[in-house]
Amino acid sequence: MFKISKGLNIILIVIALGAIYYFSQDFLSPSWNIPLIILLLVLGAASIMSIIKKEEPEDY
């Protein structure tokens, strides 16, 4: 079952990565745009996969 907390965590990760990209534009040259996007996509995918695969203990 997909809980609300997992959905909120995923939304927060997406917002945080978007903010990192937005605020880093002032400090990085335009040649770093594509590598930065790829890096953030990989980090975001890894974080989201770890949240989705996280198993919660069952109550007995």
Backbone bond lengths (Angstrom), bond angles and torsions (degrees), N, CA, C in turn:
res aa  C-N    CA-C-N  psi(-1)  N-CA   C-N-CA  omega(-1)  CA-C   N-CA-C  phi
1 M - - - 1.451 - - 1.530 109.30 -
2 F 1.296 115.00 134.20 1.465 121.09 -178.11 1.525 108.25 -88.96
3 K 1.314 115.99 108.67 1.462 119.57 -175.78 1.526 111.06 -82.78
4 I 1.309 115.01 162.29 1.460 121.19 -179.79 1.522 110.67 -64.39
5 S 1.307 117.82 -36.42 1.465 120.22 -178.19 1.525 111.37 -63.65
6 K 1.329 117.12 -35.56 1.462 119.52 177.10 1.518 110.30 -66.63
7 G 1.320 116.99 -40.92 1.460 120.71 178.47 1.516 111.68 -63.81
8 L 1.315 116.70 -41.02 1.468 120.29 178.26 1.521 111.34 -66.73
9 N 1.334 116.94 -38.26 1.463 119.72 177.43 1.520 111.06 -63.11
10 I 1.313 117.25 -40.78 1.461 120.78 179.05 1.522 110.34 -65.04
11 I 1.326 117.34 -42.68 1.462 120.71 178.46 1.528 110.50 -62.76
12 L 1.334 117.44 -40.90 1.465 120.75 178.96 1.525 111.79 -65.25
13 I 1.328 117.58 -37.18 1.464 120.64 177.30 1.516 110.07 -64.27
14 V 1.318 117.46 -45.00 1.465 121.07 179.93 1.527 110.69 -62.61
15 I 1.325 117.20 -43.06 1.463 120.75 178.75 1.527 110.87 -64.25
16 A 1.329 117.27 -43.00 1.465 120.77 -179.76 1.528 111.47 -63.84
17 L 1.323 117.18 -43.08 1.462 119.48 179.50 1.527 110.97 -67.43
18 G 1.321 117.02 -36.49 1.465 120.00 175.54 1.515 111.71 -64.30
19 A 1.331 116.66 -39.39 1.464 120.48 178.46 1.529 111.14 -67.00
20 I 1.326 116.61 -39.89 1.466 119.82 176.94 1.515 109.80 -60.92
21 Y 1.316 117.05 -44.70 1.464 120.13 179.57 1.527 110.85 -63.93
22 Y 1.323 116.71 -45.15 1.468 121.10 -176.97 1.527 111.67 -62.12
23 F 1.325 116.55 -47.38 1.460 119.96 -175.28 1.528 112.89 -79.35
24 S 1.331 117.85 -19.16 1.463 119.20 178.49 1.525 112.27 -81.05
25 Q 1.320 118.65 -11.67 1.462 121.59 -178.71 1.527 111.99 -63.07
26 D 1.313 118.35 -30.42 1.461 121.21 -179.88 1.523 112.31 -72.91
27 F 1.347 117.38 -25.49 1.455 120.83 -172.73 1.519 113.57 -102.30
28 L 1.326 117.69 -17.82 1.466 120.74 -177.38 1.520 110.73 -106.84
29 S 1.309 115.09 149.52 1.462 119.35 177.04 1.530 109.34 -75.27
30 P 1.326 117.37 159.50 1.475 120.39 -178.95 1.523 113.90 -60.03
31 S 1.320 118.41 -22.18 1.468 119.64 179.24 1.528 112.36 -70.76
32 W 1.323 117.48 -14.02 1.463 121.49 179.21 1.524 112.82 -92.20
33 N 1.323 119.20 -0.40 1.464 121.04 -176.88 1.529 112.78 -61.33
34 I 1.319 117.16 -51.57 1.468 120.33 -176.94 1.530 111.72 -65.86
35 P 1.350 119.83 -48.13 1.477 118.01 177.23 1.530 113.21 -61.08
36 L 1.323 117.38 -35.36 1.466 120.20 178.65 1.519 110.86 -67.24
37 I 1.315 117.50 -41.98 1.468 120.78 178.15 1.518 110.24 -62.52
38 I 1.330 117.05 -43.92 1.465 120.41 179.36 1.522 110.87 -63.20
39 L 1.329 116.97 -43.73 1.469 120.79 178.85 1.521 111.42 -61.68
40 L 1.327 117.28 -45.01 1.461 120.19 -179.67 1.522 111.56 -67.04
41 L 1.332 117.92 -36.26 1.467 120.40 176.61 1.524 111.41 -65.10
42 V 1.328 117.29 -40.72 1.467 120.51 178.66 1.528 110.59 -66.31
43 L 1.329 116.51 -45.20 1.468 119.74 178.43 1.529 111.42 -63.07
44 G 1.321 116.56 -41.83 1.454 120.22 178.74 1.514 112.25 -64.59
45 A 1.328 116.80 -42.80 1.463 120.22 179.17 1.526 110.87 -64.35
46 A 1.323 117.35 -42.06 1.464 120.25 178.68 1.524 111.13 -64.05
47 S 1.312 117.50 -41.03 1.467 120.76 179.75 1.524 111.29 -66.73
48 I 1.319 116.36 -43.64 1.466 119.85 -179.19 1.522 110.71 -67.10
49 M 1.334 117.02 -39.60 1.465 119.59 178.12 1.523 110.96 -63.67
50 S 1.344 117.65 -38.64 1.462 119.72 179.70 1.530 111.04 -68.47
51 I 1.317 117.25 -32.72 1.465 119.73 177.77 1.533 110.30 -70.64
52 I 1.320 116.89 -42.71 1.464 120.14 -177.66 1.530 110.79 -68.73
53 K 1.334 117.43 -39.61 1.468 120.89 -177.07 1.522 113.02 -79.37
54 K 1.311 117.64 -12.43 1.466 120.69 -177.37 1.519 109.30 -62.97
55 E 1.308 115.09 122.37 1.459 120.36 179.60 1.519 109.37 -95.55
56 E 1.299 114.66 134.38 1.457 119.32 177.24 1.518 109.10 -94.83
57 P 1.323 116.75 145.38 1.471 118.60 -179.49 1.526 110.91 -65.47
58 E 1.316 113.91 142.25 1.468 118.85 -179.80 1.529 108.89 -85.52
59 D 1.298 114.70 144.13 1.459 120.08 176.63 1.524 109.06 -87.00
60 Y 1.336 115.88 130.79 1.450 119.73 178.71 1.499 110.45 -104.49
